[in-house]
Amino acid sequence: MSVSSDIVRRFVEPFFLNVAAGLVAAAIITIVTLCLWRSGRLKKVFNCILSKIPRLKGRIWTISWKELQIGSKELLKKIQEGKIDNTRLFSGDKKTEKNKLYDELNKPFKPTVIFTPCCRGATIANAMFDTQNDRLPIYVGIRITNPKSASNDSTTKKAYKQLHDLSTGPDPCWLEVSTEKHVHFIPNQLIKLLKQNPHEKLLVLDDYASSGNSQKLISKTIKNKAKLRMSEIRTASFVVDRAAADHGHVHFWWKLNEGRRHEFYFPWGKAV
């Protein structure tokens, strides 16, 4: 055997075999990764890994039941005392002596009835008043994904149709309000209560607000249907994103998510 053939056998052939094996392995890994990413499983694994790394753990904040109870009490105190975040709600030109909303929100507000778009907000409401003698009536709505954004979800479409049918007719059970992301159903009994008792103070409360569009539309709809004055309605959320605060759609909050630096997890799951 010649020297050149020996070199090829010992060095060149193993090199190209290793390169080929590496390319095949890389292709397999890429295909598997794409499949897992499209199925959503890889994201769950990635979030799980992040939660285990101390250096990155600060970006994921889990709210415990104890923090929920403490934060709910602090949020209620803010609402009752009219302590708004001026730097967010009324910055620059928005803060003027003639701004009626600014003047109203700085006044003490004692809610007498609460509406929550879903059961998550009702949990916050219960934590607010669980140590007080006077328990307020809490009206809970139904929130489902907008069927227009869930075109292939037959379950969502079926649920929407059932609720939509109950929202029409001479004596509807629900008042329907739609955003791009969700469809909200407000119990018509709440509207009747507010009309019959013109001095009720309504608090629209949720656990999390990203843009605040839902709370803005819900509160505006209830306000118009029940003919409430500005002084008789407030919006609040346990956690808000910066957009909801800057747009002024939510009046009070316990924790502000600055620039989405955290992913918030409530005891019942991720904030959505």
Sine and cosine of phi, psi and omega as CSV:
sin_phi,cos_phi,sin_psi,cos_psi,sin_omega,cos_omega
0.00,0.00,0.73,-0.69,-0.02,-1.00
-0.96,0.28,0.28,-0.96,0.01,-1.00
-0.91,0.41,-0.65,0.76,-0.02,-1.00
-0.90,0.44,-0.64,0.77,0.03,-1.00
-0.91,0.41,-0.59,0.80,0.03,-1.00
-0.91,0.41,-0.63,0.78,0.02,-1.00
-0.91,0.42,-0.67,0.74,0.02,-1.00
-0.89,0.46,-0.70,0.72,-0.02,-1.00
-0.91,0.42,-0.62,0.78,-0.11,-0.99
-1.00,0.05,-0.48,0.88,-0.13,-0.99
-0.84,-0.54,-0.76,0.65,-0.13,-0.99
-0.94,0.34,-0.76,0.65,-0.03,-1.00
-0.87,0.49,-0.73,0.69,0.06,-1.00
-0.86,0.50,-0.58,0.82,-0.01,-1.00
-0.89,0.46,-0.76,0.65,-0.03,-1.00
-0.93,0.36,-0.54,0.84,0.07,-1.00
-0.91,0.42,-0.65,0.76,0.04,-1.00
-0.91,0.42,-0.64,0.77,0.03,-1.00
-0.90,0.44,-0.70,0.71,0.01,-1.00
-0.89,0.46,-0.68,0.73,0.03,-1.00
-0.89,0.45,-0.62,0.78,0.03,-1.00
-0.90,0.43,-0.65,0.76,0.02,-1.00
-0.91,0.42,-0.65,0.76,0.03,-1.00
-0.90,0.44,-0.70,0.72,0.02,-1.00
-0.89,0.46,-0.66,0.75,0.01,-1.00
-0.90,0.43,-0.64,0.77,0.02,-1.00
-0.90,0.43,-0.68,0.73,0.01,-1.00
-0.90,0.44,-0.71,0.70,0.00,-1.00
-0.88,0.48,-0.67,0.75,0.00,-1.00
-0.89,0.45,-0.70,0.71,-0.01,-1.00
-0.90,0.43,-0.70,0.71,0.01,-1.00
-0.90,0.45,-0.66,0.75,0.01,-1.00
-0.88,0.47,-0.70,0.71,0.01,-1.00
-0.89,0.45,-0.66,0.75,0.02,-1.00
-0.90,0.43,-0.68,0.73,0.01,-1.00
-0.92,0.38,-0.60,0.80,0.00,-1.00
-0.92,0.39,-0.67,0.75,0.00,-1.00
-0.93,0.37,-0.51,0.86,0.01,-1.00
-0.99,0.16,-0.22,0.98,0.01,-1.00
1.00,0.01,-0.11,0.99,-0.05,-1.00
-0.94,0.33,-0.61,0.79,-0.03,-1.00
-0.90,0.44,-0.59,0.81,0.01,-1.00
-0.90,0.44,-0.64,0.77,0.04,-1.00
-0.90,0.44,-0.67,0.74,0.03,-1.00
-0.91,0.42,-0.67,0.75,0.00,-1.00
-0.89,0.46,-0.70,0.72,0.03,-1.00
-0.91,0.42,-0.59,0.80,0.03,-1.00
-0.90,0.43,-0.68,0.74,0.02,-1.00
-0.91,0.42,-0.67,0.74,0.01,-1.00
-0.87,0.49,-0.63,0.77,-0.03,-1.00
-0.92,0.38,-0.32,0.95,-0.02,-1.00
-1.00,-0.06,-0.21,0.98,-0.03,-1.00
-1.00,-0.05,0.89,-0.45,-0.07,-1.00
-0.85,0.53,-0.62,0.78,-0.08,-1.00
-0.91,0.40,-0.54,0.84,-0.02,-1.00
-0.99,-0.16,-0.10,0.99,-0.09,-1.00
-0.90,0.44,-0.41,0.91,-0.01,-1.00
-0.90,0.43,-0.33,0.94,0.01,-1.00
-0.99,0.16,-0.21,0.98,0.03,-1.00
-0.88,-0.48,0.90,-0.43,-0.08,-1.00
-0.91,-0.41,0.86,-0.51,0.05,-1.00
-0.99,-0.17,0.85,-0.53,0.00,-1.00
-1.00,0.04,0.87,-0.49,0.00,-1.00
-0.99,0.16,0.18,-0.98,0.05,-1.00
-0.89,0.46,-0.59,0.81,0.00,-1.00
-0.91,0.42,-0.71,0.71,0.05,-1.00
-0.89,0.45,-0.59,0.81,0.02,-1.00
-0.89,0.46,-0.69,0.73,0.00,-1.00
-0.92,0.39,-0.71,0.71,0.01,-1.00
-0.91,0.42,-0.74,0.67,-0.02,-1.00
-0.89,0.46,-0.59,0.80,0.02,-1.00
-0.90,0.44,-0.67,0.75,0.04,-1.00
-0.90,0.43,-0.67,0.75,0.01,-1.00
-0.92,0.40,-0.61,0.79,0.05,-1.00
-0.91,0.42,-0.68,0.73,0.03,-1.00
-0.87,0.49,-0.65,0.76,0.01,-1.00
-0.89,0.46,-0.66,0.75,0.04,-1.00
-0.86,0.50,-0.70,0.71,-0.03,-1.00
-0.91,0.42,-0.72,0.69,-0.05,-1.00
-0.91,0.41,-0.53,0.85,-0.02,-1.00
-1.00,-0.08,-0.11,0.99,0.00,-1.00
0.94,0.34,0.59,0.81,-0.01,-1.00
-1.00,-0.05,1.00,-0.01,0.01,-1.00
-1.00,-0.03,0.30,-0.95,0.05,-1.00
-1.00,0.02,1.00,-0.05,-0.07,-1.00
-0.87,0.50,-0.59,0.81,-0.07,-1.00
-0.91,0.41,-0.39,0.92,0.01,-1.00
-0.99,-0.15,-0.78,0.62,-0.10,-1.00
-0.96,0.28,-0.59,0.81,-0.10,-0.99
-0.72,-0.70,0.96,0.28,0.03,-1.00
-0.98,-0.18,0.57,-0.82,0.08,-1.00
0.88,0.47,-0.83,-0.56,-0.09,-1.00
-0.94,0.35,-0.32,0.95,-0.05,-1.00
-0.96,0.28,-0.32,0.95,-0.02,-1.00
-0.99,-0.15,0.99,-0.16,0.01,-1.00
-0.72,-0.69,0.32,-0.95,0.00,-1.00
-0.92,0.39,-0.41,0.91,-0.05,-1.00
-1.00,-0.07,0.05,1.00,-0.01,-1.00
-0.97,0.23,0.95,-0.32,-0.07,-1.00
-0.91,0.42,-0.64,0.77,-0.01,-1.00
-0.90,0.44,-0.66,0.75,0.03,-1.00
-0.87,0.49,-0.70,0.71,0.00,-1.00
-0.91,0.42,-0.65,0.76,-0.03,-1.00
-0.92,0.39,-0.71,0.70,-0.09,-1.00
-0.93,0.37,-0.36,0.93,0.03,-1.00
-0.99,0.13,-0.02,1.00,0.02,-1.00
-1.00,-0.03,0.49,-0.87,0.09,-1.00
-0.85,0.52,0.60,-0.80,-0.02,-1.00
-0.70,-0.71,0.88,-0.48,0.00,-1.00
-0.95,-0.32,0.99,-0.13,-0.03,-1.00
-0.90,0.44,0.62,-0.79,0.05,-1.00
-0.91,-0.42,-0.23,0.97,0.06,-1.00
-0.51,-0.86,0.55,-0.83,-0.06,-1.00
-0.82,-0.57,0.66,-0.75,0.17,-0.99
-0.86,-0.50,0.74,-0.67,0.06,-1.00
-0.84,-0.54,0.71,-0.71,-0.03,-1.00
-0.89,0.45,-0.39,0.92,0.04,-1.00
-0.42,-0.91,0.01,-1.00,-0.09,-1.00
-0.92,0.39,-0.34,0.94,0.03,-1.00
-0.90,0.44,-0.70,0.71,0.05,-1.00
-0.91,0.41,-0.53,0.85,0.03,-1.00
-0.90,0.43,-0.54,0.84,0.06,-1.00
-0.90,0.44,-0.66,0.75,0.06,-1.00
-0.89,0.46,-0.69,0.72,-0.02,-1.00
-0.87,0.48,-0.68,0.73,0.03,-1.00
-0.90,0.44,-0.62,0.78,0.04,-1.00
-0.92,0.40,-0.49,0.87,0.02,-1.00
-0.91,0.41,-0.67,0.75,-0.19,-0.98
-0.91,-0.41,0.25,0.97,-0.10,-0.99
-0.94,0.33,-0.26,0.97,0.02,-1.00
-0.95,-0.31,0.11,0.99,-0.02,-1.00
-0.98,-0.21,0.48,-0.88,-0.04,-1.00
-0.95,0.32,-0.62,0.78,-0.03,-1.00
-1.00,0.01,0.94,-0.34,0.04,-1.00
-1.00,0.00,0.80,-0.60,-0.03,-1.00
-1.00,0.09,0.50,-0.86,0.11,-0.99
-0.93,0.38,0.73,-0.68,-0.01,-1.00
-0.88,-0.47,0.89,-0.46,0.06,-1.00
-0.99,-0.15,0.80,-0.61,-0.06,-1.00
-0.92,-0.38,0.78,-0.62,0.03,-1.00
-1.00,-0.02,-0.08,-1.00,0.06,-1.00
-0.85,-0.52,0.77,-0.64,0.00,-1.00
-0.86,-0.52,0.82,-0.57,0.05,-1.00
-0.77,-0.63,0.34,-0.94,0.05,-1.00
-0.90,0.43,0.68,-0.73,0.04,-1.00
-0.86,0.51,0.84,-0.54,-0.06,-1.00
-0.87,0.50,-0.36,0.93,0.04,-1.00
-0.93,0.37,-0.48,0.88,0.03,-1.00
-0.99,-0.12,0.06,1.00,0.04,-1.00
-0.75,-0.66,0.86,0.51,-0.16,-0.99
-0.89,0.46,-0.47,0.89,-0.05,-1.00
-0.98,-0.20,0.10,0.99,-0.05,-1.00
-0.99,-0.12,0.99,-0.15,-0.04,-1.00
-0.93,0.36,-0.53,0.85,0.01,-1.00
-0.90,0.43,-0.70,0.72,0.03,-1.00
-0.89,0.45,-0.67,0.74,0.01,-1.00
-0.89,0.46,-0.65,0.76,0.00,-1.00
-0.91,0.41,-0.70,0.72,0.02,-1.00
-0.89,0.45,-0.66,0.75,0.01,-1.00
-0.89,0.46,-0.70,0.71,-0.03,-1.00
-0.87,0.49,-0.68,0.74,0.00,-1.00
-0.88,0.47,-0.71,0.71,-0.01,-1.00
-0.95,0.31,-0.60,0.80,0.02,-1.00
-0.89,0.45,-0.65,0.76,0.02,-1.00
-0.89,0.45,-0.56,0.83,0.03,-1.00
-0.98,0.20,-0.15,0.99,0.00,-1.00
-0.99,-0.11,-0.01,1.00,0.00,-1.00
-0.88,-0.47,0.21,-0.98,0.00,-1.00
0.97,-0.26,0.02,-1.00,-0.07,-1.00
-0.93,0.36,-0.52,0.86,-0.01,-1.00
-0.74,-0.68,0.96,0.28,-0.10,-0.99
-0.94,0.35,0.54,-0.84,0.05,-1.00
-0.99,0.14,-0.48,0.88,-0.10,-0.99
-0.79,-0.62,0.43,-0.90,0.14,-0.99
-0.94,-0.34,0.85,-0.52,-0.14,-0.99
-1.00,-0.07,0.76,-0.65,0.03,-1.00
-0.73,-0.69,0.79,-0.61,-0.09,-1.00
-0.88,-0.47,0.66,-0.75,0.21,-0.98
-0.88,-0.48,0.03,-1.00,0.00,-1.00
-0.89,0.45,-0.53,0.85,-0.09,-1.00
-0.99,-0.10,-0.64,0.77,-0.12,-0.99
-0.75,-0.66,0.31,-0.95,0.23,-0.97
-0.89,-0.46,0.81,-0.58,-0.03,-1.00
-0.95,-0.30,0.66,-0.75,0.06,-1.00
-0.88,-0.47,0.89,-0.46,-0.05,-1.00
-0.98,-0.21,0.79,-0.62,-0.01,-1.00
-0.88,0.47,0.77,-0.64,-0.03,-1.00
-0.92,0.40,-0.35,0.93,0.06,-1.00
-0.88,0.47,-0.53,0.85,0.04,-1.00
-0.90,0.43,-0.69,0.73,0.01,-1.00
-0.89,0.46,-0.68,0.74,0.01,-1.00
-0.89,0.46,-0.66,0.75,0.02,-1.00
-0.88,0.48,-0.72,0.70,-0.04,-1.00
-0.92,0.39,-0.55,0.83,0.03,-1.00
-0.94,0.34,-0.62,0.78,-0.02,-1.00
-0.97,0.25,-0.41,0.91,-0.01,-1.00
-0.82,-0.57,1.00,0.08,-0.14,-0.99
-0.91,0.41,-0.21,0.98,-0.03,-1.00
-0.98,-0.21,0.21,0.98,0.06,-1.00
-0.92,0.39,0.53,-0.85,0.05,-1.00
-0.93,-0.37,0.92,-0.39,-0.11,-0.99
-0.99,-0.14,0.74,-0.67,0.11,-0.99
-0.91,-0.41,0.87,-0.50,0.10,-1.00
-1.00,-0.05,0.91,-0.41,-0.20,-0.98
-0.81,-0.59,0.68,-0.74,0.06,-1.00
-0.65,-0.76,0.20,-0.98,-0.01,-1.00
-1.00,0.10,-0.53,0.85,-0.10,-0.99
-0.49,-0.87,0.66,-0.75,0.04,-1.00
-0.74,-0.67,0.86,-0.51,0.02,-1.00
-1.00,0.04,-0.85,0.52,0.06,-1.00
-0.98,-0.22,-0.41,0.91,-0.05,-1.00
1.00,0.10,0.02,1.00,-0.05,-1.00
-0.89,0.45,-0.61,0.79,-0.01,-1.00
-0.90,0.44,-0.74,0.68,-0.01,-1.00
-0.91,0.42,-0.60,0.80,0.03,-1.00
-0.88,0.47,-0.74,0.67,-0.04,-1.00
-0.93,0.36,-0.65,0.76,0.01,-1.00
-0.89,0.46,-0.77,0.64,-0.03,-1.00
-0.90,0.43,-0.61,0.79,0.02,-1.00
-0.91,0.41,-0.66,0.75,0.01,-1.00
-0.90,0.43,-0.73,0.68,0.02,-1.00
-0.89,0.45,-0.68,0.73,-0.01,-1.00
-0.86,0.51,-0.69,0.72,-0.02,-1.00
-0.95,0.31,-0.68,0.73,-0.04,-1.00
-0.93,0.38,-0.64,0.77,-0.04,-1.00
-1.00,-0.04,-0.06,1.00,0.01,-1.00
0.85,0.52,0.75,0.67,0.04,-1.00
-0.99,0.12,0.45,-0.89,0.13,-0.99
-1.00,0.01,0.26,-0.97,-0.01,-1.00
-0.86,0.51,-0.54,0.84,-0.05,-1.00
-0.97,0.26,-0.10,1.00,-0.12,-0.99
-0.94,-0.34,0.16,0.99,-0.04,-1.00
-0.55,-0.83,0.66,-0.75,0.06,-1.00
-0.68,-0.73,0.42,-0.91,0.10,-0.99
-0.88,-0.48,0.60,-0.80,-0.01,-1.00
-0.51,-0.86,0.43,-0.90,0.06,-1.00
-0.54,-0.84,0.58,-0.82,-0.02,-1.00
-0.89,0.45,-0.72,0.70,0.06,-1.00
-0.78,-0.62,0.67,-0.74,0.07,-1.00
-0.76,-0.64,0.53,-0.85,0.18,-0.98
-0.99,0.16,0.26,-0.97,-0.05,-1.00
-0.86,0.50,-0.60,0.80,-0.03,-1.00
-0.88,0.48,-0.69,0.73,-0.01,-1.00
-0.90,0.44,-0.61,0.80,0.00,-1.00
-0.95,0.30,-0.71,0.70,-0.04,-1.00
-0.91,0.41,-0.55,0.84,0.00,-1.00
-0.98,0.19,-0.21,0.98,0.03,-1.00
0.97,0.24,0.29,0.96,-0.03,-1.00
-0.98,0.22,-0.41,0.91,0.05,-1.00
-0.88,-0.48,0.78,-0.63,-0.10,-1.00
-0.99,0.10,-0.60,0.80,-0.08,-1.00
-0.73,-0.69,0.53,-0.85,0.07,-1.00
-0.43,-0.90,0.32,-0.95,0.06,-1.00
-1.00,-0.05,-0.69,0.72,-0.04,-1.00
-0.74,-0.67,0.72,-0.69,0.02,-1.00
-0.98,-0.21,0.81,-0.59,0.03,-1.00
-1.00,0.01,1.00,-0.07,-0.05,-1.00
-0.93,0.36,0.92,-0.38,0.11,-0.99
0.85,0.52,0.48,0.87,0.00,-1.00
0.83,0.56,0.64,0.77,0.00,-1.00
-0.97,0.26,-0.28,0.96,0.00,-1.00
-0.82,-0.58,0.47,-0.88,0.27,-0.96
-0.98,-0.21,0.85,-0.53,-0.09,-1.00
-1.00,-0.07,0.75,-0.66,0.07,-1.00
-0.86,-0.51,0.89,-0.45,0.08,-1.00
-0.99,0.12,0.18,-0.98,0.05,-1.00
-0.84,0.54,-0.40,0.92,-0.02,-1.00
-0.99,-0.14,0.00,1.00,0.05,-1.00
0.69,-0.73,-0.11,-0.99,-0.05,-1.00
-0.93,0.37,0.62,-0.78,0.06,-1.00
-0.93,0.38,0.79,-0.61,-0.03,-1.00
-0.76,-0.65,0.00,0.00,0.00,0.00
